[in-house]
Each structure stands twice: as structure tokens, then as C-alpha cells.
Amino acid sequence: MSLTLDTYRLLGRSGLRVSPLALGAATFGTEWGWGAERDEARRLFDLYAERGGNFIDTASTYTKGSSERLLGEFTRGNRESLVLATKYTTLRRPGDPNSGGPHRKSLFASVEASLRQLHTDYIDLLYLHVWDFTTPVEEILRGMDDLVRQGKVLYVAMSNVPAWQVSRMQAIADLRGWSPLVALQIEYSLIERTGERDLIPMAREMGLGVMPYSPLAGGVLTGKYSRDDLTVTDGTADDGTRRSVTLANGTLTERNFALVDVVKEVATELGRTPAQVGLAWTLQNPGVTAPIIGARTPAQLEDNLGALEVDFTASQLARLDEASAIGLGIPHDLLAGDFGRTVTRGDLKLETRR
């Protein structure tokens, strides 16, 4: 594969060029009980930018606002060369029922707060962070389009939204001449492949670039955890660390440890680290634009960037796919079988593909 951070890719059906790995800034700040202090975060930012990286991902509530504030400081002087992505819907104030959610009032207030914290006049890419099943899609799309027309946002996108809603919104935006969606952020990794059922195929069909978050499954794919972590008895499972979050998420399972064993085997064969193998695997999917890496130290970031140089053999990819395989479910399994591949009309056979 042999990519570099300045091997830029087009984001969805836009003309915006972004790096093949995005720098996740959820680790900028320690307010969540883990992460990087200011000076360490600055080193992460500088290392990424010096290598030609231009795509940085944050959100209004990451590390209680410290992530955006630190980025606002770090990007002074090179703002125009960077693509800053942030998100709205989760910025809530106690006692104010309208302070969060996807609706218009929350949208405008959150964007104004992000602009102040980022010390910028515009946001390159704005995501709806979390779907609420309440706000009409027309209200969301029109609000986003208004911000684009005002020049406060350049491109709009979705995160953590059902595939059918995203495709519906894209159709409505197209029909009404509103700003189209250009990106979709979802959890996607060797451990979490359910996005292959509908989200990723939908994104490719509708012109959205896919940005996987947690491409290393909270560190599980790095091999940092062992089977001993399955039975924690020392009272530290709820200590507020990344480890406790991973335990609470239920990703430490025998199935996943068996998968990690295969990742380690492939890493040894390639002379790479398990983290590099896990990240490089996500880049094999043609629907993926840029996985988001969430390093906490420069050493971790250096290691992650090595994923751009990983070249798998066909056999290695097959082993990783087999170890991480999931059922696609209805109707996909049916369509992938003989029934879906061959349609018989009298003596005429039409071969079809997914």
C-alpha cells in the first residue's frame, strides 16, 4: 500500500482533500481521567502536521471542551492548511432542555461555541454527533445548509445515525438543493464489522466518505489486554481509566482474544505491530476514507502512522477476514447466495452481483 499522510484522498463526493489517517483529538486533555496534557498534545499535533497530515477530528464536548480549546491554540498560524472536523448535539447545560440534541437551536448555539473555542471563523466539516429519533430531518438539513450559506461551516456530515436515515437525508438534500452530506463517522474495526451490513455500502452509494472511529477497538487490537482481564477482581474495573471503559464496553471476550491472536501472528510475519495491522486492515475497505487515530503519546502516534506502510498478502487478509467474520443478516446473506447471484427467466440466465 505504502501511503503517506500527504497522499490525500477526496472526502466523499466533495472536492475536499484529506489525509488517509485523521488525527483524533479526543485524547487532547485529561478531564476524562486519561489523555494527554497540553505539552504532550502539542507534540502529537506537531508530529502529525509535520508529516503532512491535515485532517483533525474533535467534538464540542471532548474532554469537556479542552480538545477544541487546545486545537484553537495549536492551529494558530496554519489554520488554512488544516481540515478541522467537529460535532454538535452533545453540548448540554444543566436546566436547559434545548441545550443539546440535533435541533436548530442546539445546532446554532453549539457551532458558535465551537467557533469561539477553536478560535476560527469557520468549521471545515460539521457532524451531527448522535441521532435522537426526534428532530425532523428537514430541520437538521436546513439548519446545516443555512450555516454553510453563512460561511460558518463548509461541509456537513453524520455520525452515529441509522443507514436508512442517512440515505433519506441525502435524497432530501439533493432534491431541495441543500448542502449534501459528504462523510459518515461510525465505529469500525476488525472487532466491530457490523457497519458492513448497511452503513458502509449505503455511504458508498450515496457519496459519503467513511471515517471509522475506534479502529483499534479501544486498544484491544494492540494486544495491550490479556485473557486475565476477563476476570478482574481487584476492584479497578470502575476506576475511570481507559481500561475500565473497555471492560464496561464488553469488548474483552474470548472471541476477540482469538482474533487478537491472529492479528499478532500476522504482525509478526510482517515485522509490524498489532496496532499497525489493525489500522491497515481498515484501509483495505474501499469505502473507508480515513480511520481516526487516538494516540496519547508521540510514540503511539509514530506507531500508528506506520500502518500506512503495511502491505498484506492475500492469505493474511483472508485469515484476518475469517477470524473477524460476522453474519451479514437478512437480506444480505440471501442475496450473496445462489438465489441472489442467478435470476432465471425461461432459458435466460442473468448473473448479478451484490
C-alpha positions as CSV (number, residue, x, y, z in Angstrom):
1,M,0.0,0.0,0.0
2,S,2.8,2.4,1.0
3,L,0.8,5.6,1.7
4,T,1.9,8.8,3.5
5,L,-0.1,11.4,5.3
6,D,0.1,13.7,2.3
7,T,-1.3,11.0,0.0
8,Y,-4.5,12.9,0.1
9,R,-7.9,11.5,-0.7
10,L,-11.2,13.1,-1.8
11,L,-13.8,13.2,1.0
12,G,-16.9,11.6,-0.3
13,R,-18.3,13.3,-3.4
14,S,-16.7,16.6,-2.4
15,G,-13.5,18.1,-3.8
16,L,-12.0,18.3,-0.3
17,R,-8.7,16.6,0.1
18,V,-7.9,14.9,3.4
19,S,-5.1,12.7,4.8
20,P,-5.7,8.9,4.8
21,L,-5.4,8.9,8.6
22,A,-7.2,11.5,10.7
23,L,-5.8,12.7,14.0
24,G,-8.4,12.2,16.7
25,A,-8.2,14.9,19.4
26,A,-10.4,13.2,22.0
27,T,-7.1,12.5,23.8
28,F,-6.3,16.2,24.0
29,G,-6.8,17.0,27.7
30,T,-7.1,14.8,30.7
31,E,-10.5,15.8,32.0
32,W,-11.9,12.3,31.3
33,G,-9.3,10.6,33.5
34,W,-6.9,9.8,30.7
35,G,-5.4,11.5,27.7
36,A,-2.5,13.9,27.0
37,E,-1.6,17.1,28.9
38,R,-1.2,20.3,26.9
39,D,2.5,19.9,26.1
40,E,2.1,16.3,25.1
41,A,-1.0,17.1,23.0
42,R,1.1,19.8,21.3
43,R,3.7,17.3,20.4
44,L,1.1,15.0,18.9
45,F,-0.3,17.8,16.8
46,D,3.1,19.0,15.6
47,L,4.2,15.4,14.7
48,Y,1.0,14.8,12.7
49,A,1.2,18.2,10.9
50,E,4.9,17.9,10.1
51,R,4.3,14.6,8.3
52,G,1.8,16.3,6.1
53,G,-1.4,15.4,8.0
54,N,-4.2,17.8,7.5
55,F,-7.4,16.1,8.9
56,I,-8.2,16.6,12.6
57,D,-11.3,15.3,14.4
58,T,-12.8,16.7,17.6
59,A,-16.2,17.4,19.1
60,S,-17.7,20.2,21.3
61,T,-17.7,18.0,24.4
62,Y,-14.4,16.1,24.0
63,T,-12.5,16.3,27.3
64,K,-15.1,18.8,28.5
65,G,-14.1,21.3,25.8
66,S,-10.4,21.1,26.3
67,S,-9.9,19.4,23.0
68,E,-11.4,22.3,21.0
69,R,-9.6,24.9,23.1
70,L,-6.2,23.2,22.7
71,L,-6.8,22.9,18.9
72,G,-7.7,26.5,18.8
73,E,-4.3,27.3,20.3
74,F,-2.3,24.8,18.2
75,T,-3.8,25.8,14.8
76,R,-2.9,29.5,15.0
77,G,-0.7,30.2,12.1
78,N,-1.6,27.2,10.0
79,R,-5.4,27.1,10.2
80,E,-5.9,27.4,6.4
81,S,-3.9,24.3,5.6
82,L,-5.9,22.1,8.0
83,V,-9.3,20.4,7.7
84,L,-11.0,20.7,11.2
85,A,-13.9,18.5,11.9
86,T,-16.1,18.9,14.9
87,K,-19.6,17.7,16.1
88,Y,-22.7,19.0,17.7
89,T,-25.7,17.6,19.7
90,T,-24.0,16.6,23.0
91,L,-23.2,20.1,24.4
92,R,-25.7,20.3,27.3
93,R,-26.2,22.8,30.1
94,P,-27.9,21.8,33.3
95,G,-31.5,23.0,33.4
96,D,-31.7,23.8,29.7
97,P,-33.7,21.2,27.8
98,N,-32.8,22.8,24.5
99,S,-29.0,22.9,25.0
100,G,-28.4,19.5,23.3
101,G,-29.8,17.4,20.5
102,P,-29.9,17.8,16.7
103,H,-32.5,20.6,16.5
104,R,-31.9,24.1,15.1
105,K,-31.4,26.0,18.4
106,S,-28.9,23.5,19.6
107,L,-27.1,23.4,16.2
108,F,-26.5,27.2,16.1
109,A,-25.5,27.5,19.7
110,S,-23.1,24.6,19.5
111,V,-21.5,25.9,16.4
112,E,-21.0,29.3,17.8
113,A,-19.4,27.8,20.9
114,S,-17.1,25.6,18.8
115,L,-16.0,28.6,16.7
116,R,-15.1,30.5,19.9
117,Q,-13.2,27.6,21.3
118,L,-11.4,26.8,18.1
119,H,-10.5,30.5,17.5
120,T,-11.7,30.3,13.9
121,D,-14.2,31.8,11.6
122,Y,-15.4,28.6,10.1
123,I,-15.6,24.8,10.6
124,D,-14.4,22.7,7.7
125,L,-16.6,19.7,8.5
126,L,-19.5,19.6,10.9
127,Y,-21.0,16.3,12.1
128,L,-24.3,15.6,13.7
129,H,-22.8,13.6,16.6
130,V,-25.7,11.4,17.9
131,W,-29.1,10.8,16.4
132,D,-32.1,11.4,18.7
133,F,-35.1,9.9,16.7
134,T,-37.0,13.2,17.4
135,T,-35.9,16.1,15.3
136,P,-37.3,16.2,11.8
137,V,-34.6,15.6,9.2
138,E,-35.7,18.7,7.2
139,E,-35.0,20.9,10.3
140,I,-31.5,19.4,10.6
141,L,-30.6,19.7,6.9
142,R,-32.0,23.2,6.5
143,G,-30.1,24.4,9.6
144,M,-26.9,22.9,8.3
145,D,-27.4,24.4,4.9
146,D,-28.0,27.8,6.5
147,L,-24.7,27.6,8.3
148,V,-23.0,26.6,5.0
149,R,-24.6,29.6,3.3
150,Q,-23.4,31.9,6.1
151,G,-19.8,30.6,5.6
152,K,-19.5,29.3,9.2
153,V,-19.4,25.6,8.0
154,L,-18.0,24.3,4.7
155,Y,-19.2,20.7,4.7
156,V,-21.7,18.7,6.6
157,A,-21.8,15.0,7.8
158,M,-23.4,12.4,10.0
159,S,-22.2,10.3,12.9
160,N,-24.0,7.5,14.8
161,V,-27.1,7.7,12.6
162,P,-29.0,4.7,11.1
163,A,-28.3,4.0,7.5
164,W,-31.9,4.5,6.4
165,Q,-32.0,7.9,7.9
166,V,-28.7,9.0,6.3
167,S,-29.8,7.8,2.8
168,R,-33.1,9.6,3.3
169,M,-31.4,12.8,4.3
170,Q,-29.1,12.7,1.3
171,A,-32.0,12.2,-1.0
172,I,-33.9,15.2,0.6
173,A,-30.8,17.4,0.4
174,D,-30.3,16.5,-3.3
175,L,-34.0,17.2,-4.2
176,R,-34.1,20.5,-2.3
177,G,-30.7,21.8,-3.4
178,W,-29.4,21.9,0.2
179,S,-25.8,21.1,1.1
180,P,-25.1,17.4,0.6
181,L,-23.7,15.1,3.2
182,V,-20.1,14.2,2.4
183,A,-19.0,12.0,5.3
184,L,-20.2,9.3,7.8
185,Q,-18.4,8.6,11.1
186,I,-19.0,5.1,12.5
187,E,-17.3,2.6,14.8
188,Y,-15.5,0.2,12.6
189,S,-12.6,-2.3,13.2
190,L,-11.7,-5.9,12.9
191,I,-13.7,-6.4,16.1
192,E,-16.7,-4.3,15.1
193,R,-17.7,-5.0,11.5
194,T,-21.4,-4.6,11.6
195,G,-21.1,-1.4,9.6
196,E,-20.5,-3.7,6.5
197,R,-24.2,-4.7,6.6
198,D,-25.7,-1.4,5.6
199,L,-23.8,1.7,6.7
200,I,-20.7,1.3,4.6
201,P,-22.5,0.2,1.4
202,M,-25.0,3.0,1.8
203,A,-22.2,5.5,2.2
204,R,-20.5,4.4,-1.0
205,E,-23.8,4.5,-2.9
206,M,-24.8,8.0,-1.5
207,G,-21.4,9.6,-1.9
208,L,-20.2,9.8,1.7
209,G,-16.6,9.0,2.8
210,V,-16.5,6.7,5.9
211,M,-14.4,7.8,8.9
212,P,-14.0,4.9,11.3
213,Y,-13.6,5.7,14.9
214,S,-12.1,3.2,17.4
215,P,-10.3,1.4,14.6
216,L,-8.3,-0.4,17.3
217,A,-11.4,-1.2,19.4
218,G,-10.3,0.9,22.4
219,G,-6.8,-0.6,22.3
220,V,-7.9,-4.2,22.3
221,L,-6.4,-4.8,18.9
222,T,-3.0,-3.5,20.1
223,G,-2.6,-6.6,22.3
224,K,-2.4,-4.5,25.5
225,Y,-5.1,-6.7,27.2
226,S,-4.8,-10.3,28.1
227,R,-7.3,-13.0,29.0
228,D,-6.6,-12.3,32.6
229,D,-8.6,-9.1,32.2
230,L,-11.7,-11.1,31.6
231,T,-11.8,-11.8,35.4
232,V,-11.0,-8.6,37.1
233,T,-11.3,-9.0,40.9
234,D,-9.1,-6.2,42.2
235,G,-11.8,-3.5,42.3
236,T,-10.3,-1.5,39.5
237,A,-13.0,-2.2,36.9
238,D,-14.7,1.1,37.6
239,D,-11.7,3.3,38.3
240,G,-12.4,5.7,35.4
241,T,-9.5,4.7,33.2
242,R,-9.5,3.7,29.6
243,R,-9.1,0.1,30.8
244,S,-12.3,0.3,32.9
245,V,-14.2,1.8,29.9
246,T,-13.0,-1.1,27.7
247,L,-14.2,-3.6,30.3
248,A,-17.6,-1.9,30.6
249,N,-18.0,-1.9,26.8
250,G,-17.8,-5.7,26.8
251,T,-15.1,-5.9,24.1
252,L,-12.8,-8.2,26.2
253,T,-14.3,-11.6,25.1
254,E,-12.8,-14.9,24.2
255,R,-13.9,-14.4,20.6
256,N,-12.0,-11.1,20.4
257,F,-8.9,-12.5,22.1
258,A,-8.8,-15.3,19.5
259,L,-9.0,-12.6,16.8
260,V,-6.1,-10.6,18.5
261,D,-4.0,-13.8,18.4
262,V,-4.4,-13.8,14.6
263,V,-3.6,-10.1,14.4
264,K,-0.4,-10.8,16.4
265,E,0.6,-13.7,14.1
266,V,0.2,-11.5,11.0
267,A,2.1,-8.7,12.7
268,T,5.0,-11.0,13.4
269,E,5.1,-12.2,9.8
270,L,5.1,-8.7,8.5
271,G,7.6,-7.3,11.1
272,R,4.9,-4.9,12.2
273,T,3.0,-4.2,15.4
274,P,-0.6,-5.4,16.0
275,A,-1.8,-1.8,16.1
276,Q,-0.4,-1.2,12.6
277,V,-2.1,-4.4,11.3
278,G,-5.4,-3.4,12.8
279,L,-5.3,0.1,11.3
280,A,-4.0,-1.1,7.9
281,W,-6.9,-3.6,7.7
282,T,-9.5,-0.8,7.8
283,L,-7.7,1.0,5.0
284,Q,-8.3,-2.1,2.8
285,N,-12.0,-1.3,2.6
286,P,-12.6,0.8,-0.5
287,G,-15.5,2.6,1.3
288,V,-13.1,3.9,4.0
289,T,-11.6,7.3,3.6
290,A,-9.6,7.9,6.8
291,P,-9.6,6.0,10.1
292,I,-9.4,8.2,13.2
293,I,-6.3,7.5,15.3
294,G,-6.5,8.4,19.0
295,A,-2.9,8.3,20.2
296,R,-2.0,9.6,23.7
297,T,1.8,9.8,23.2
298,P,4.1,10.6,20.3
299,A,5.4,7.0,20.4
300,Q,1.9,5.7,19.9
301,L,1.3,8.1,17.1
302,E,4.5,7.1,15.4
303,D,3.5,3.5,15.6
304,N,0.0,4.2,14.2
305,L,1.4,6.1,11.3
306,G,3.4,3.0,10.4
307,A,0.1,1.5,9.3
308,L,0.3,3.4,6.1
309,E,3.3,1.3,5.0
310,V,1.7,-2.2,5.7
311,D,1.2,-4.5,2.7
312,F,-0.8,-7.6,3.3
313,T,-0.6,-10.8,1.3
314,A,-3.9,-12.2,0.1
315,S,-3.5,-15.1,2.6
316,Q,-3.0,-12.7,5.5
317,L,-6.1,-10.7,4.6
318,A,-8.1,-13.9,4.3
319,R,-7.0,-15.1,7.7
320,L,-8.0,-11.7,9.3
321,D,-11.3,-11.7,7.5
322,E,-12.1,-15.3,8.6
323,A,-11.2,-14.6,12.3
324,S,-13.3,-11.4,12.4
325,A,-16.2,-12.6,10.2
326,I,-19.8,-11.7,11.0
327,G,-23.1,-12.7,9.5
328,L,-24.5,-10.0,7.3
329,G,-28.1,-10.9,8.1
330,I,-31.2,-10.6,6.1
331,P,-31.4,-9.9,3.2
332,H,-27.7,-9.7,2.6
333,D,-26.9,-13.4,3.2
334,L,-29.7,-14.4,0.9
335,L,-28.6,-12.0,-1.8
336,A,-25.0,-13.3,-1.5
337,G,-26.0,-16.9,-2.2
338,D,-27.0,-18.7,-5.3
339,F,-30.5,-17.2,-5.1
340,G,-29.2,-13.7,-5.4
341,R,-26.5,-14.4,-8.0
342,T,-28.6,-16.1,-10.6
343,V,-32.0,-15.0,-11.8
344,T,-33.7,-17.4,-14.2
345,R,-36.2,-16.3,-16.8
346,G,-37.1,-19.2,-19.0
347,D,-33.8,-20.2,-20.7
348,L,-32.1,-16.8,-20.0
349,K,-29.8,-16.6,-17.0
350,L,-28.7,-13.2,-15.7
351,E,-25.7,-13.1,-13.4
352,T,-26.0,-10.4,-10.8
353,R,-23.6,-9.2,-8.1
354,R,-24.0,-7.5,-4.8
